[in-house]
Amino acid sequence: MSILFKGRMQGAQVSNISLYQRVVMFFVSHLRQALSSLGAMWRSRAASLMTIGVLGLSITLPTTLYVMVKNVEKISSGWEQASQISLFLKPNISQGDIDQLLKRIQLWPEIDAINYISAEQALNEFKDMSGFGDAIAYLDDNPLPNVVLVTPTSRHASPISARLLLDRLRDEREVDIGKLDIEWLERLHGILNVVKNLVSVVAALLFLAVVLIIGNTIRLNILNKKDEILVMKLVGATDAFI
């Protein structure tokens, strides 16, 4: 309480303010200050627009980058061939052994889908796509092996999990050679991890910039209204009102 009104308040009867009046005055005070702030922004349009633009860019940029990363992850999740394992079977195994192999590995929880390509089917596809059908007809035997294409689940499509699955498949007695493009898979996941870390760093820096801008704006407004605040303090204004 200010010393100017100390004597008056001692002789006057202090009336209690109800809770309803406090709530109403709370919203009225904020509405009055909002209108006053809009008027101050209108009087300094250039500075206000620059501040709003910086804050909007700081908030929008990390959100946009985050959405881009999520879209890239969804697109990359559809690239199943990046983690697809090719199993070249031994040349002298029977069709019954191949069927047993397919049924056995189909039960593995790490495997999502299996596509079997026989040697005859592979040779016919090679004839159609290569254009050397006449030359291939002179071959005595089919040089192509039976191939099983194994697609891991999304949970086991990472480079480490796919490598472990490849090692297990190579131990099968029907498998001669197993192949997986580990380098491309590691490069893909490495790029995604770098982008994620970059987005996190940019978001943290922009968040810090927003905090500093808002804090500096409030500090400058307080300094500009320093004399007004002192006068309000002298006439008994509370900190909440100020």
C-alpha positions as CSV (number, residue, x, y, z in Angstrom):
1,M,0.0,0.0,0.0
2,S,1.3,3.5,-0.9
3,I,2.1,6.0,1.8
4,L,-0.2,8.5,-0.1
5,F,-3.2,6.4,0.7
6,K,-2.2,4.8,4.0
7,G,-4.0,7.4,6.2
8,R,-7.1,7.3,4.1
9,M,-7.4,3.5,4.2
10,Q,-7.1,3.5,8.0
11,G,-10.1,5.8,8.3
12,A,-12.2,4.2,5.6
13,Q,-14.2,1.0,5.7
14,V,-12.7,-1.6,3.5
15,S,-15.3,-3.5,1.6
16,N,-14.8,-7.2,0.7
17,I,-14.8,-8.1,-3.0
18,S,-16.7,-11.2,-3.9
19,L,-15.3,-14.1,-5.9
20,Y,-17.6,-13.3,-8.8
21,Q,-16.3,-9.7,-9.0
22,R,-12.7,-11.0,-8.9
23,V,-13.4,-13.3,-11.8
24,V,-15.2,-10.7,-13.9
25,M,-12.4,-8.1,-13.2
26,F,-9.8,-10.7,-14.2
27,F,-11.2,-11.1,-17.7
28,V,-12.1,-7.4,-18.0
29,S,-8.5,-6.5,-17.1
30,H,-7.1,-8.9,-19.7
31,L,-9.5,-7.7,-22.3
32,R,-8.4,-4.1,-21.7
33,Q,-4.7,-5.0,-21.9
34,A,-5.3,-7.0,-25.1
35,L,-7.0,-4.0,-26.7
36,S,-4.1,-1.8,-25.5
37,S,-1.6,-4.2,-26.9
38,L,-3.3,-4.3,-30.3
39,G,-3.2,-0.5,-30.3
40,A,0.5,-0.5,-29.5
41,M,1.1,-3.0,-32.3
42,W,-0.8,-0.8,-34.7
43,R,1.2,2.2,-33.8
44,S,4.5,0.4,-34.5
45,R,3.4,-1.8,-37.4
46,A,6.8,-2.4,-38.9
47,A,8.5,-3.7,-35.7
48,S,5.4,-5.7,-34.8
49,L,5.3,-7.4,-38.2
50,M,9.0,-8.2,-38.1
51,T,8.6,-9.8,-34.6
52,I,5.5,-11.8,-35.6
53,G,7.3,-13.0,-38.8
54,V,10.4,-14.2,-36.8
55,L,8.2,-16.0,-34.3
56,G,6.1,-17.6,-37.0
57,L,9.1,-18.7,-38.9
58,S,10.7,-20.1,-35.8
59,I,7.6,-22.1,-35.0
60,T,6.8,-23.2,-38.5
61,L,10.2,-24.3,-39.7
62,P,10.8,-27.2,-37.2
63,T,7.2,-28.4,-37.7
64,T,7.7,-28.5,-41.4
65,L,11.0,-30.3,-41.1
66,Y,9.4,-32.9,-38.8
67,V,6.6,-33.5,-41.2
68,M,9.1,-34.0,-44.0
69,V,11.1,-36.5,-42.0
70,K,7.9,-38.5,-41.2
71,N,7.0,-38.5,-44.9
72,V,10.5,-39.7,-45.9
73,E,10.2,-42.5,-43.3
74,K,6.8,-43.6,-44.7
75,I,8.2,-43.6,-48.2
76,S,11.3,-45.5,-47.2
77,S,9.2,-48.1,-45.3
78,G,7.8,-49.0,-48.7
79,W,11.2,-49.8,-50.1
80,E,11.1,-53.4,-49.1
81,Q,13.7,-54.4,-51.7
82,A,16.3,-52.4,-49.7
83,S,16.2,-55.1,-47.0
84,Q,15.2,-58.0,-49.2
85,I,17.4,-61.1,-48.8
86,S,18.2,-63.3,-51.8
87,L,18.8,-67.0,-51.1
88,F,20.4,-69.0,-54.0
89,L,19.7,-72.7,-53.4
90,K,22.0,-75.6,-54.0
91,P,21.6,-77.0,-57.5
92,N,21.1,-80.6,-56.6
93,I,18.2,-80.4,-54.2
94,S,14.8,-81.8,-54.9
95,Q,11.5,-79.9,-55.1
96,G,10.4,-81.6,-51.8
97,D,13.5,-80.2,-50.0
98,I,12.6,-76.7,-51.4
99,D,9.0,-77.0,-50.2
100,Q,10.2,-78.0,-46.7
101,L,12.6,-75.0,-46.6
102,L,9.8,-72.6,-47.6
103,K,7.4,-74.0,-45.0
104,R,10.1,-74.0,-42.3
105,I,11.3,-70.4,-42.8
106,Q,7.7,-69.1,-43.3
107,L,7.1,-69.8,-39.6
108,W,9.9,-67.5,-38.5
109,P,8.6,-64.4,-36.8
110,E,11.3,-62.2,-38.4
111,I,10.0,-63.0,-42.0
112,D,7.1,-61.1,-43.5
113,A,6.9,-62.6,-47.0
114,I,8.6,-65.2,-49.2
115,N,8.7,-65.3,-52.9
116,Y,10.1,-68.4,-54.6
117,I,11.5,-68.2,-58.1
118,S,12.3,-71.5,-59.8
119,A,15.3,-71.9,-62.2
120,E,12.9,-72.4,-65.1
121,Q,10.9,-69.3,-64.3
122,A,14.1,-67.2,-63.9
123,L,15.4,-68.5,-67.3
124,N,12.2,-67.6,-69.0
125,E,12.2,-64.1,-67.5
126,F,15.8,-63.7,-68.6
127,K,14.9,-64.7,-72.2
128,D,12.1,-62.1,-72.3
129,M,14.1,-59.3,-70.8
130,S,17.6,-59.8,-72.3
131,G,16.7,-60.5,-75.9
132,F,19.1,-63.4,-76.2
133,G,16.4,-66.0,-76.4
134,D,17.9,-67.7,-79.5
135,A,21.4,-67.9,-78.0
136,I,20.0,-69.3,-74.7
137,A,18.3,-72.0,-76.6
138,Y,21.7,-73.6,-77.4
139,L,22.5,-74.1,-73.7
140,D,22.6,-77.7,-72.6
141,D,21.6,-77.0,-69.0
142,N,20.0,-74.2,-67.1
143,P,22.8,-72.2,-65.4
144,L,20.4,-70.3,-63.1
145,P,19.7,-71.5,-59.6
146,N,16.5,-71.6,-57.7
147,V,16.0,-68.4,-55.7
148,V,14.0,-67.5,-52.6
149,L,13.4,-63.8,-52.0
150,V,12.9,-63.2,-48.2
151,T,11.3,-59.9,-47.0
152,P,11.9,-59.2,-43.3
153,T,9.2,-57.5,-41.2
154,S,9.5,-53.8,-40.6
155,R,10.8,-54.5,-37.1
156,H,13.7,-56.6,-38.5
157,A,14.4,-54.4,-41.5
158,S,17.2,-52.5,-39.9
159,P,20.8,-53.2,-41.0
160,I,21.8,-55.1,-37.8
161,S,18.6,-57.2,-37.7
162,A,18.7,-58.0,-41.4
163,R,22.3,-59.1,-41.1
164,L,21.5,-61.5,-38.3
165,L,18.6,-62.9,-40.2
166,L,20.9,-63.4,-43.2
167,D,23.3,-65.4,-41.1
168,R,20.5,-67.6,-39.8
169,L,19.3,-68.3,-43.4
170,R,22.7,-69.1,-44.6
171,D,22.9,-71.9,-42.1
172,E,20.0,-73.8,-43.7
173,R,21.2,-76.9,-45.5
174,E,19.4,-76.1,-48.7
175,V,20.9,-72.6,-49.1
176,D,24.1,-72.2,-51.1
177,I,24.6,-68.4,-51.1
178,G,22.7,-65.6,-49.3
179,K,22.9,-62.0,-50.4
180,L,21.8,-58.7,-48.9
181,D,22.7,-55.2,-49.9
182,I,23.9,-54.1,-46.5
183,E,25.7,-51.0,-47.7
184,W,22.7,-49.5,-49.3
185,L,20.5,-50.4,-46.3
186,E,23.0,-48.8,-43.8
187,R,23.3,-45.7,-46.0
188,L,19.5,-45.3,-46.1
189,H,19.1,-45.6,-42.3
190,G,22.2,-43.4,-41.7
191,I,20.7,-40.6,-43.8
192,L,17.4,-40.8,-41.9
193,N,19.2,-40.7,-38.6
194,V,21.3,-37.6,-39.6
195,V,18.1,-35.8,-40.8
196,K,16.3,-36.7,-37.5
197,N,19.2,-35.3,-35.5
198,L,19.4,-32.2,-37.6
199,V,15.7,-31.5,-37.2
200,S,16.1,-31.9,-33.4
201,V,19.0,-29.5,-33.3
202,V,17.3,-26.9,-35.4
203,A,14.1,-27.2,-33.4
204,A,16.0,-26.7,-30.1
205,L,17.9,-23.6,-31.5
206,L,14.7,-22.1,-32.8
207,F,12.9,-22.8,-29.5
208,L,15.7,-21.0,-27.7
209,A,15.4,-18.1,-30.2
210,V,11.7,-17.8,-29.6
211,V,12.2,-17.7,-25.8
212,L,14.9,-15.0,-26.2
213,I,12.8,-12.9,-28.6
214,I,9.8,-13.0,-26.3
215,G,11.9,-12.3,-23.2
216,N,13.6,-9.4,-24.9
217,T,10.3,-8.0,-26.2
218,I,8.8,-8.1,-22.7
219,R,11.9,-6.5,-21.2
220,L,11.9,-3.7,-23.7
221,N,8.2,-3.0,-23.0
222,I,8.8,-2.9,-19.3
223,L,11.7,-0.4,-19.8
224,N,9.5,1.7,-22.0
225,K,6.8,1.8,-19.4
226,K,9.2,2.2,-16.4
227,D,7.8,5.6,-15.4
228,E,4.2,4.5,-15.7
229,I,4.9,1.5,-13.6
230,L,6.5,3.6,-10.9
231,V,3.5,5.9,-10.8
232,M,1.1,2.9,-10.6
233,K,3.2,1.6,-7.7
234,L,3.0,4.9,-5.9
235,V,-0.8,5.0,-6.1
236,G,-1.1,1.5,-4.7
237,A,-1.3,-0.8,-7.8
238,T,-0.5,-4.4,-7.0
239,D,2.0,-6.5,-9.0
240,A,-0.8,-8.7,-10.4
241,F,-2.6,-5.5,-11.8
242,I,0.6,-4.2,-13.3
